[in-house]
Each structure stands twice: as structure tokens, then as C-alpha cells.
Amino acid sequence: MADHKGSTDLRQDRAHSARIYDYFLGGKDNYPADREAAAKIEQAIPSVRGVARDNRAFMVRAVRHLSELGVRQFLDIGTGIPTEPNLHQVAQETTPDARVVYVDNDPIVLAHARALLVGTPDGVTQYVQSDLTAPDRILSAAAVRETLDFDRPVALSLIALCHFVSGDRIYDIVDTLLAPLPSGSYLVMTHLTTDFDPAMVEGTVRAYRQSGIEMEARDYAGVSRFFRDLELLEPGIVAIEDWHPEGKQQAVDGVTVLPNGAPRPPAAGYAAVGRKK
Ligand SMILES: C[S@@+](CC[C@H](N)C(=O)[O-])C[C@H]1O[C@@H](n2cnc3c(N)ncnc32)[C@H](O)[C@@H]1O
């Protein structure tokens, strides 16, 4: 574990989305304020730990899929506290010379950056502490310019991230990030939605906001808008667990069940991958 005692102020008195997510994934990098927020969130969405695991599993499937399609460069914003396998490990499994730049605004992720920067000898991984809401700053960061070749396709991954920015400005932010990427680049996203179980997800949004974390769930139209100029890969914009599910789900009497036979809880988020024309 990285040393947290450096000069960085981790603001442990406040809840942070990276640390709440770390708690749901069973990690140790969270503090009482995060666990208090997590308890409120879990009341609203009892399946939240499974949702976090499903979200992480989508990242693995999507990155593997894009690597098999020949993508060798990834810009991953809202990286989170390292959780094995990390995105570069998945990409470099298929493509040892894959180049990955991670971006997050939580200093605790920076404190762990060393774990993110150990990749294959042929590949490159870099870390930038920056904020999604300042996309030009991300694009002009030296680590981004020096690591990624914008003449070749880049996968921009915004996984479980855009719902932390409310209002329509998020569309301009994502458009700004996609603008310099060449044709054949990809947008990879998961996003919280109220479409499957409105009461559950509205309660989740309330619980985050009560803990001081901005959040907005978006419906199908709101998520589609991110992809309006892109070609969606099959199967389109679907529940996270339905994006190329790798045969782990089965239907019994028309109900999708988990491997333990229990009915699958309602989905909380959409997943999609789109290709820039
Ligand atoms: C729920 S976690 C998702 C982590 C990872 N992408 C995944 O899906 O497994 C959200 C991450 O986004 C980061 N984040 C939230 N708002 C951000 C912002 N405005 N700019 C950069 N990162 C942000 C948080 O610090 C956290 O690490």
C-alpha cells in the first residue's frame, strides 16, 4: 500500500466516491466518513456490492474486447483506487505494448499511483491527477501528450464516472475529450440510471447527495446522447450485466438468475461502447 502520510491532504473528514466504491469492492482504503455514506447508500440499494463488482467486470470485458479489436491506447478517467485486475493489466494481457493514461481527481488514487504504473516492459502506464470537468487540462497534460499518439485510435473510458457531474455540461465535457481523437477511437461508459428501478436509484442519488457528493442518474435518452455521433457496438446501450455477459447468466422461467440460483436484482446502470466514425 502506498504511503498516505505525504504532504497531500486526503480530506478524510469527507466522503469521496473512490473510497465508497473501494469499500463496496471490499477494499481497505476508506475512512469513517466514506463508510457512513456507504451505509446510507446500501440502504437505498442493497445490491450495491454486486453492482460494483458487475461494473468492474464490465471494464474487464470491454477492455479485452477493444484490445482484441486492435486498440492499443487507453485514456481512463475516473480510474479509482487500484483493484486487480486494473485496466492496463487487462489491456497488456492481449497487447503487451498497450499504452494507458489514468486520470482521477481523488488524491488517494494518486497516493496509490505506483500500483497503477507497473505494467509490462513494452507497455507504458502514466497517471495524471486532474478533474473531468477541466477536459482541456487533461488533454494538454504532458503525460497524456507524451504517452498517447492522437493520430492512432484511443479508447476513452469513463466508467461509473459521468453520473458524478450533473446537468448538461457533461455532454460538452465528453465531446471535448472525444474531439481530438481520430476516427476508429472508442468511448467506453457505464452510467447510473433510474430506468430499471426508479425508487432504488433515486434513493441512491439522494444518499450520495446527502453525503456531499454530486450525482445525477440519466435515462436511456440521456445516456444515448453521449453516443449520438458514434457507432454503438453490439449489443448497444444495455444493463451493465447484459453487455457481452460471458455466459454467466441464465434464464429460468423467463427470470434471469445469478449463479447461486437467486433472481438477479434490478440493474442500476447502463453500459455501452461506441466507435468514432
Ligand atoms: C465509482 S469510481 C469508478 C472507478 C472505475 N472507473 C471503475 O469503474 O471501476 C469513480 C471514480 O471517479 C473519480 N471521480 C469522480 N469525480 C471525478 C471528477 N470530476 N474528475 C476525475 N475523477 C473523478 C472518483 O475519484 C473515483 O475514483
The ligand as an ORCA input file, in Angstrom:
! r2SCAN-3c Opt
* xyz 0 1
  C     -17.196      4.744     -8.838
  S     -15.497      5.029     -9.083
  C     -15.201      4.160    -10.600
  C     -13.794      3.601    -10.726
  C     -13.520      2.848    -12.018
  N     -13.709      3.692    -13.183
  C     -14.410      1.645    -12.145
  O     -15.466      1.771    -12.788
  O     -14.099      0.582    -11.602
  C     -15.500      6.726     -9.649
  C     -14.116      7.331     -9.754
  O     -14.222      8.598    -10.426
  C     -13.451      9.555     -9.727
  N     -14.062     10.867     -9.962
  C     -15.273     11.322     -9.545
  N     -15.487     12.569     -9.998
  C     -14.393     12.901    -10.730
  C     -14.015     14.064    -11.460
  N     -14.807     15.137    -11.504
  N     -12.818     14.065    -12.096
  C     -11.997     12.975    -12.038
  N     -12.305     11.848    -11.365
  C     -13.473     11.818    -10.716
  C     -13.503      9.139     -8.266
  O     -12.425      9.660     -7.518
  C     -13.469      7.635     -8.403
  O     -12.155      7.156     -8.414
*
